Amino acid sequence: MAASPTPPGPRRFWATLSPLHWLRRSFGYSRAEARGTVGLLLLILLFIVVPLLLRPELPSYLPDDDAKGLNEMTAQLKAHRSVETGFASRYPKREFPKFGRGGSRFPTVARVRLAPFDPNALTAEGWEARGVPHFVAARIVKYGAAAGGFKAKAQLKKMYGLDDSVYQRLAPFIQLPDEAPKREYASNRPGADGKFPPFANDGATPSKFPRKPRNLQPFDLNRADTTQLMQIRGIGAGRARWVVKYRNQLGGYLREDQLDEVFVLRDAPDLRDSLKKYTFVAPGFAPQAVNVNTAPFEELYLHPYLGKPRARLIVAYRQQHGPFRSMEDLKKVPVLKTEDVEKLRPYLRFE
C-alpha cells in the first residue's frame, strides 16, 4: 500500500507564499530574475512614498491677515493719489473760445452782399463773408499764394471741400475766365528750307537744352569728350561722363562692343546702338597699357578687367615669384582664366 505524501513543513509552506515563489511559478523566472524584479518594484515604491513623506506642510490660509494687508495697500494708494496733484495742474485742459450760435470756436464773419470781385485780392475773411467755410477759405488763400494767383474759375471749382452749391452761387461774380488760356507751342515741323522754326523765346532767354543735330557725322570714340557724346540723341550729361570715365579706366576702347560693358548702358540697347552708329575706333589705335611689374595695387585694381581680388593676387604673386616676363607667366596666377588673360593682353605690358 502506497504511503501518502508528507505534508510540507511550516517553513516550506510560507516559502510558497513569498513573492519570489509566485514570480518564479507564474512567469518562469529564475531566482536571480525574481529577486531583481522584486527589488525594482520596491525601488519604485520608495520613489513614490518618500516625496509624500518629505513634503513640507502647506501654509495655512489666514483670511484676516490678507484682508488687513489689502486694506493697508488701499490706504497707501489713496494717499499717493491725494499727494500727486501736480499732474493735473501741469497739463491743464485747453479751453477754446466759442463763437456763434452753434458753439463754433471760429469767430463769425458778417456776410456781405455778392458783387463782382477778384478772387486773388480776397483774404480768408473775405471768402468767409461770401459763404465759404472757415477751413476752405484758408485753403483757397494758401493755394492761391502758392500757385501765383488763380487764372481761371476752373481752379476754384476743383478746390477740395468747396461745395458745388457754394461755387455755383459765387461763379457769376468771379472776375476770371471759365478756363485758362491754352499755351502756344512752337511748331515741330521743319520749314521749306528743312530747318525747324525758332522757339518763341529765342533771343530773350536761350533754351537750357540745345537742340541736337539731325545729321551727325561719326567721330572717334577715344577722342570724343562729353560735349560730342551728348550730341547723340538719348545721351545726356550723366551717360556721357560714364562713357568717358570707363574709357579712362580701361585705357581706351579697342572695339565698339566694349560699350556694352558701361554700367549705365547695360539696360539701354537702343542707346548702345546709337553710340555704335555714330562713333568708331581708329584703325591701329594702341590703348594705354599698364606695367604689370611696377604698377601698385592702387593702380591695378582700378582697371575694369581686374578689380581688387585679382589685383591683390597679382601683386602677391609678383612679390613671391619675381616679375612677370610674358602673358604665359600671368596665366600662373590661379584666379586668372584664359579668357581673362586674353581680354587683358592689349592693356598690359611687361618691363
Secondary structure, DSSP 8 states (H G I E B T S, - for coil): ---------HHHHHHHTSHHHHHHHHH---HHHHHHHHHHHHHHHHHHHHHHHH--------HHHHHHHHHHHHHHHHHHHHH--HHHHHS-------BTTTTBSS----------B-GGG--HHHHHHTT--HHHHHHHHHHHHHHTS--SHHHHHT-TT--HHHHHHHGGGB-S-SS---------S--TTS-----TTTTTS--SS----SS---EETTT--HHHHTTSTT--HHHHHHHHHHHHHHTS-SSGGGGGGSGGGTT-HHHHHHHHHHEE--TT-----EETTT--HHHHTTSTTTHHHHHHHHHHHHHHH----SHHHHTTSTT--HHHHHHHGGGEE--
